[in-house]
Amino acid sequence: RRSLDDTATVIFTSGSEGMPKGVMLSHTNILANIEALAQLYQVGADDVLLGVLPFFHSFGHTVTLWFPLLSGFGVVYHFNPLDAKRVGQLAAEHRATFLLGTPTFLHAYLRKVEPEQFRSLRYAVVGAEKLREELARKFEEKFGVPLLEGYGCTELAPVAAVNIPDFARKGALQRGMKLGTIGHPLPGVHMRVVDPETGADLSAGTAGLLLAKGPNVMKGYLGEEAKTAEVLRGGYYVTGDIAAIDEDGFVTITDRLSRFSKIGGEMVPHILVEDKLHELAGRVERSFVVTAVPDPGRGERLVVLVKDFADTGGLWKRLQD
């Protein structure tokens, strides 16, 4: 016999901020995530999910493997999410209604998939990377379906917050999505924003360290009790992300705590600089990455890494202006 609190799987993190850690997820963690998604998206037996995410990734493991299997709707798989032409063919052939992907994958679909191939889509959910508004607008213009940005991590089994379509009936409107945000926390998930140094709760609209609590929070890291204690505090998982929660409850991720620079006493989020560079350059594909180096006078200074430097046109002149 098995308990719902027993470990169901161990999924390793990417190791982007150090050595990969084995995240122990219980049956409750995964089932709670699936139940919440089923409530939000109201999937039925006629739905078909287009599964292109790898199962070794938490997003693919929970949402493209177990979600359709346990919720009783169809799924069609393809092993290469960047094979945009085949993904478009499969979507049309099986009349896919639910698409999951990352901004990188969706950018490829924007270029190579025909509008009629995605005509049957009801939902297109995007995560794992920051969704830029220009990509969201172009995707909806071409395929007629809004991109619903979500947020999560392996430690949260993985979904913690997500946008859903607006609900309108008899003159009443309930907003389920807001572009530029990651939506509302999932049913059963509570989020707080606190001061990174003092741990004090911050007011609506003020950016701080994001904490998440709910049945989806992992059991801990395999064989890493000290690292587990660092991120599980009072039942909350310390995400390491900087975020703000507005008056309507929508959550906006500002950046990783590790991707801020303190310049002349001011905290500067790298992601906002990156977004502005992409906006000025008119780029949908990710072309700029900001990092920092020590500066003896101001603490740190920003450095921009550029893809296709010769192709940036008059960007640098516009920045100077």
N, C-alpha and C positions, 0 to 999 in steps of 0.2 A: 504493500500500500504506500501511496505517496501523499504528502501534505501539499497544500497550495503554496506553502512557504518554502518548500524544497527548491533547490536550484534546478531550473529547467535547462539552462544553457549557459555557457561562458563565451562571451564575444569580446575579442580584443580590440582596444582602441587603436586609432591610426598611429599613435606615437608622434603626432605633430608637435607636441610640447614635451618630449622626452621619450623614454622607453615605453612601448605599448604596455597597457595594463589589462589584465583579464577581468572583465566586468561580469559578476555573477548575477544573473537575472532569474527570479523565481517564476513559477507558474502564475502567481498573482500579478507580478509586474507585467507580464506579456498579455494575460487575459484582460486586465484592467484597461490597457492601451487599446486592445481590439474592441472591447465593449464601448469605450468612449467614442472611438471613430465610427462605429456602427450607429450610435445615437446621432452623431452630428451629420453624417452623410446619407443616412436612410437608404442604404443599398438594398437591392432586391435580387431575386433569382434571375432577372433578365439583365443584370449588370455584368459587364466583362471588364476586368482590370488588365491593363497592358503592363506586364511584369518585365521590366528591363534592369532592375537593380540587383546587384549580387547578394546572395544569401549570407555571405560572411560579413556584410554590412548590416548594422542593426535595423536601419530603415527597410532594407530589402527583406531581412529575416522576419520581422514582425508584420510589416504591411503588405508585402507582395507574396509571402509564403503563407503565413498563418491567418491573416485577416480574411482572404477569400475562402480558405479551407474551412475555417470555423464559422464563418458568417453565411456560407451557402450560396455563393455566387461564382461566376466563371472567371477564369484567368487564362491568358495566353502569354507564354514566356519567349523571350529572345535573349541570347547570351551576351549580345554586344549592344549596349545602349547608344553608342555613337554610330551604329549602322542605321542612319536616319532613313534611308530609302526602304530598307526592310521593315523598320518600325512602322513607317507610313503604310506599307502594304498590309501588314498584319492588323493594324488598326481598322483599315477599310474592310478587310476580309472577314474579321470576326466582330465588326461593329463595336469596337471598344468604347466604353462609356467612362472609364476611370483611368487617367494617366498620372503616373508619379515620375518625377525626375528632378534633376538638378538644373540650375541655370545654364551650365555648360552643355548639357544634353539638349535642353530646349532651344538653345541658340542654333544647334545643328538642325533641329526639326524646323525651325523658322526658315532656314535656308533651303532645305531639301524636301520637305513634305508638302504635298499639294493640299489646298484648303479642303477639298472634298474628302480626303483621306481621314481627316479628323472631324468630319461633320457629325459623327455620332457621339462625340465626347460630351458628357455632362459635367465632369469635374477634371481639372488639371491642377494637381497639388505639387508644389515645388519646395525643396528644402536643401539642407546640407551646405549651401552657400548663400551669400546675400543676394537677393533678387533686386536688380536695378530697375527703376521705374520705366526706363526706355524699353527694355526687353518686355516687360509686362504689357505695355501699351501696344507694341508691335505684334505680340503674340495674339492678343485679343482682337486687334484689327484684322489679322489674317484668318484666324480660325474661329472667331466668334465666341470664344470661351475665356473667361477671366482666369488668370493665374492666381491660385490661392496659396500664398506663402505660409509655411509652417516653420516650426522650430523644435529642436530636440537634440539629444545626444545619446550615446550608447548607455550612459548611466541612468537615463530616464526611459528606457525600454522601447522606442526612443522618443516618441512624440510627446511634447509638453504643451504646445500651443499651436493654433492653426486658424487661418481664415476659413470661413464658409460662405456660401452665397447669401446675399441679402434675402430676407423673407418678407414678402408683401402680400397682404390679403385684406380685402374690404377697406381699403384706404389707409391701413396701418402698415408701417414699415419698421422692421427690426433689422438693424445693420449687423451683418455678419462678417463683413470684410472692410478693410481700410488699407489702401495701397501704401506701401512703405512700412507697414507693421507686420508682425507675425501673428496677428489675430488675438483671440482670447485664450486663456488657459483651457485645457481640456476639462470636461466634467470630472470632478473629483480631484483636480489639481489646483493647488493654491500657490500663487507667486507673490513674493515680496521684493521690494527694492530697498536696499539699505546702504548706509554710508560704508564704503570699503574699509575705513579705518576704525570707526567707532561701533559699527553694527546697528546704529539707530535707523529706524524706519524713516524713509524720505517721503515727501508729499507728492501728489499726483503731478506728473510732467517733469519731475526732477530725476536726472540720470544717476544711477548708482549700481551697486553690485546686485545681480539678480539671484534670488534663492527660489527653489521650487520644492514643494512638498506634496506627496500623494502616494497612491498605491503603486505607482510606476517607478518609484525611486528604488534603485538597485539595492541588493543585499550588501555589496561591498566589492572590493578588489581581491581577486584570488591571491592568497598568501601575502597580502600587503596591508596589514592592520594599521600601520602608521599613516599610510597614504589614504586609507579609508577614513580615518579619524579626521584628516585634514579637510575633507569635502562633505562629510555628513555631520551636521551640527544641529542638535535639537530637533531631529526628524527632517530637517531641510537639506537638500543637496545644494552646495555652493557651486554654481555653474561656471564662475570665472568670467562671465559676460557682463558687460555694462549695458543697462537697459533703463527705460522709463515706461511707466504705466500711466496712460492719460485718464481723463475724467470719465471716459466711456469704457474703461477697462481694457483697451487695446494696448498691446505691449510692443515697444519698438526697441530693437537691439541696436545699440550705438557702436559697440566694438567689444573685443576681448579686453579684459583688464590688462593683459600683457601687451596690448597693441595701443597703448596710450603713451604719449611722450609728455614730459613735464618741461615746458619751454618758458623760461622767464617766470616761473611760478604758476603758469597756466597749464591745465591738462588738455592736450590736443589729441582727439581721436583720429587714428590713421584712416579709418574707413570713410570718414566724412571728407577728408582730403582726396581720397581715391575717387569717391563719387563725384566730386566737383570736377576733377580732371577728366573723367569719362564724359561728363555733361558738356564741358567746354570743347572736347575733341569730337563730340558726336559719335562716340564709340559704344556699340552694344556689347561686343566681345571684350572680355577683360584684358586690358592693355597696360594698366598702371598698378604698381604695388608700392606702397609707402613703408619705409622702415626708418630707423633713426640711428645716429651715431653720437658719441659724446661731444659736447661743445664746452670749452673751458669758461666761456662767458655766460651762456644761457642754460647750461645743464645738458641740453640735447639739441640737435638740429635734425630736420627731416631730410631724407634722401628718397628720391623717386626712381624706381626701376621701371624702365620703359621697354615695351615690346614694339618692334618696328619703329625705331626712333625717327628714321628718315621719312616716315609716312605720317607724321603728326601735323603736317601742314603748318598753319599759322598759330598753333596752340600756344607756343611760348610767348608770342607777341600778345595774344589775347590775355594771357596771365599777367603780363606786365601792365597792360592797359587796365 
